[in-house]
Amino acid sequence: MSGGRSLAARPAGRHALLVELPDAEHTAAFHAEVLRRRAAGTLPPVTEVVPGARTVLLDGVADPEALARAVDGWEVPPVADDTGEAVEIPVRYDGPDLADVAALWGVAPEEVGALHRAHTYRVAFCGFAPGFGYLTGLPPRLHVPRRSTPRTRVPAGAVALAGPYSAVYPRATPGGWQLIGTMPDPRPLWDPARERAALLTPGTRVRFVTADAAADGTGTGSAAAQATSPEAGA
Amino acid sequence: MTAGLTVARSGALTTVQDAGRPGHAHLGVPRSGALDAPAMRLANRLLGNDPDAAVLETTLTGCALRPDRDVTVVVGGAPCPVTVDGGPAAWGTPVRVPAGSVLDVGAATAGVRSYVAVAGGVAAEPVLGSRSTDLLSGLGPAPLRDGDIVPVGSPRRPVPASAAAPWPGPPAELVLPVRLGPRADWFSPAALRTLTSAAYRVSPHSNRIGLRTEGPPLQRTSTGELPSEGMVLGAVQVPPDGRPVIFLHDHPTTGGYPVVAVVPEPALAAAAQATAGTPVRFTLA
């Protein structure tokens, strides 16, 4: 993308701009460009930068019209693939919807984990609950619908699929996604006492790995250590 | 030793609020904070507190508190009777509450949310830089329950000599200026005319997440699904039933229903004080 020809900047009240992009890839690229400019001090002050599925919201902007004109002229390089460190999420593929997802994918239930692990994901945006990241990276043939009836309680650590997204529930909530597995110790996903409260922040690359069998049943140990963010040195 | 207020009566919903935790929306964290921010700041100023010191926000039925040391408080926001050990006390100006006495913040006689500021501020443990209770995601201190002890900080300066403070009254009619967008193009011109001309009322299902309205539904022209996108404070979101919801401080950070217009933040303090049934009118800003 160059010259911003494919973006539309929509005003959202007096102090915010909703920048709409054609797809998830352009959104990730534009979001990364916003963060680069913010870090470099060349972005006017903003209080929030909130990516969505195909948008980036810039909130707390003094002059949204001026910023709209400016972003239209930005050169936005594509997001580099397969570079940088990835957060590793250990998973046991034992979810209650594993058989349903296997049927939708046309594979045996025991093959779901390998297919899910075969891709590298990126946190497109967060929402729904603190630390809940919407991860893109599944190829379209593996997209599955939400369950027709949502569950009243999805446990913390549930690894789930819906539409183009994969996610890990940071805590127990109601939910309608297809549950394929479990992150044995989900505590690293959200810890507001930590410098970086959310493990999965927008733009973060994510890989799912097989949970260490030794962590099963203990809920601590290597699973938690593996899930530490790159910034924490793991 | 940290001073504390024992909760003798928690009321329908009493929460700790300050200026909230903006800056974390990209993690899915609502901004939270006092819904009637000008009332919170005025109450704090009257006590010599920082304007954004944490206060208690009540809902319709007030609350009662028993301090374990002498404290000075201001009860403001929604007007209500105030008593100390059953004797009448002032609303809207500083009141001394002796240790062991009971401060009763009565039911609002108008409006919805009264604010109880205490000299020194409420000293609940901050989460992500704020002491606010966030009812959407459960961050910050839980809503008060009978028997809780609310910690209070040490006053940093003496309570200033009292000046008459202008407290705005709750609205008899809620007039909300709006700017159309970002998704006004999901609605027909007729629907936009309905928004800015029809009579709406505040729904009793309103809360800190959103002010719900009752009135003519807004028909969409686009029936597709909106991919999740960032939401601003004051967003007028239109769910499938067509009745506009104005997003207040505990609103979700992303959402999938179109936002037809946005109410500027200064107009939201009145929305926080509009009782169920209050007429609502949207005007183009």
Interface residues (C-beta under 8 A of the other chain):
Chain A: R10 P11 A12 G13 R14 H15 A16 L18 T47 E48 V49 V50 P51 G52 A53 R54 T55 V56 L57 D59 G60 F125 C126 G127 F128 A129 P130 G131 F132 Y134 P192 A197 A198 T201 P202
Chain B: P22 G23 H24 A25 H26 L27 G28 V29 V127 L128 S137 L139 R179 G181 P182 R183 P227 S228 E229 G230 M231 V232 G234 A235 P252 T253 T254 G255 V259 V262 V263 P264
